[in-house]
Amino acid sequence: MAKMFENGKAFFDKAFDPYKMHWWPHHYNGRILLNIKEQLGDEEFLKWLEFLASYPEGSRLEDLRSAVELLVDMPPKYDGTVKKIFDCLINGRKEQTYCDLKDAWEQKNAEGATASL
């Protein structure tokens, strides 16, 4: 499954020009990531979501919302990775959805920190 992500990244690294793209590979990224999480667990899921988030700035990452929504409820031990993924998505794509989800994640972390005091 994840080999598709590696091939897509290699393509983008070599030939990416967002103004000349007429076809975008991997319209099912989110569904593939959900399958990875279900079958292989959180660490593999985060590894491949981070990999996709690192695609070149401006590249379209289709169907990611359902996968990115899962970041909000990730266990605290993954906070560093989750923050890095959100930052890559926000800085590289400028989509409000990612900002909103990061805000929800930060709010949940703040509430969790307050509750543990």
N, C-alpha and C positions, 0 to 999 in steps of 0.2 A: 504494500500500500504506500508506504512512505517514499519509496523509490521515485514515484511520480513527482514528489515535492523536490527531490534532488535534481531531477531532470529539468523541471520547470525553472529552478533557480539558475542552473547552468545556462539555460536558454536566455533568461533575462540578463544575466551577467555579460553574456557575449553580444547579444543583438538587441537589447531593449531600447526602443524609442517610442514613448507613449503616443506620439502624434502619428506614427506610421502603423500602429497595431490595428489590424482589422479582425483579429481573432485572439481571444484570450484563453489560454489553457486552464484547466482545472476549475471548472465552474462548480465543482462539488467539494471544495476544500473543507467546508464546515462539516459536511456529512462524513467525510473521510476521517477528520479529526475526532468526531464523536465516536466513530467506530474504533479508532485507536484507543481512546480513553476507556471505552467499554471492555475491549479485549486485552489491552496491555497496561492500563492504569494511568495514574496521574503523571508520573515522571515522563513516560513516553509521550503522552498527550502534550505536556508543556514543552518538551524538547522540540516536537514538530510544529507546534504553534509558534514558538520562538523562531524557529527556522523560517517559517512563512512570513512572520512579521519583519524579518530582516531582508526580504526581497527589496529590490531597489525602490527608492522613493518614487511615487507616482504609479507604481504597478498596481493593477486592480487585483484585489484578493476577494474573489466571489464567495458568497455563501458562508461568511465567517461569523456572523452575528451569534448564531446558536452556540458556537464553540467559545467565542469570547465571553458570552454571558456566564459560562461556567467558571471563569476566573474570579468572579465576585465571591464565590463560595469556596475557593481553594483553602486548604488548611494553612495556618500562619507560617509553617515551615517553608512554604513556597513563595513567601512575600517578595523576596528579591527577584525571583524569576518573573513573577506576575507583574511587578512594577516595570521591569525591563521590557516585557512584551507590550504592556500598555504604552510605554514611552515610544517604542518603535512604531506601533500602529498609529499613534497620534501624530508623531513627527513626520512620518512618511506618507500619511494619507489624508490628514486634516479632516477626518469625518467626525461629525458631532456625536454619532453613536458611541464611538470609542471613548470620547471625553465623558459622556454621561455614564458609561459603564465603569470607567476609572473612578469617577466621583462616588458611585455607589459602593465600589470596593473600598475606597478610602473611608467612607462613612461607616461601613460595617466594621472595618478595622478599628476605627476610633471608638465605636460603641463597645466592641470586644475588649479594648484596653481599659475603658472606663468600668466595665462590668467586673473585670478581674482585680480591680483595686480594692 
